[in-house]
């Protein structure tokens, strides 16, 4: 499931990069969907795990976007006033989470058998 979620997000990233580099009048995620569709056409079928991952995302789409979008629109002035501190807080907390996760993986994998 993680691999197919990564594939979906990678296609979206490729679409965003292509739109940014080429200046196309199409949203990046739409172009990413075209990339994913092309990949699936070449492959010849949709893997079951990819279908399950996509279905899970679709079932929870409202949970992912509506509340966040509403909060941003309601507090756009407040967010613009605090853009620098918020950006720093997000960058620092994300970096800290990555470091802590890496250290925990190292600590917890010491007792695991090597494969």
Residue, then its C-alpha position, 0 to 999 in steps of 0.5 A: x500500500x505504501x508503495x502505491x501511495x508513493x507512486x500516486x504522489x510521485x505522479x503528482x509531483x512529476x505533473x507539478x514539476x512538468x507544469x512548472x518547467x513547461x508553463x503548461x496551462x493545466x494543473x499539476x495534479x491533472x497532468x500527474x493523473x495523465x502520467x499515472x493513466x499512461x503508466x497503467x495503460x502500458x502496464x495493461x491492468x490496475x494492480x489490486x493494491x493500487x485500486x485499494x489504495x486509491x479507493x481508500x483515498x477517495x473514501x476519505x477525500x472530504x476528511x482530507x481537504x474540506x476542513x483544511x480549506x475552510x480554515x485557511x479561507x477563514x483565517x487567511x489574514x491571520x496566516x499571511x501576518x504570521x507566514x514566516x513564524x508558521x513556515x519556520x515552525x512547520x520546517x523545524x517540526x518536520x525535520x525533528x519528526x524525520x530525525x526522531x523517526x530515523x533514530x527510533x528505527x535505528x534503536x528498534x532495529x538493533x534487536x531485529x534479525x538481519x535479512 
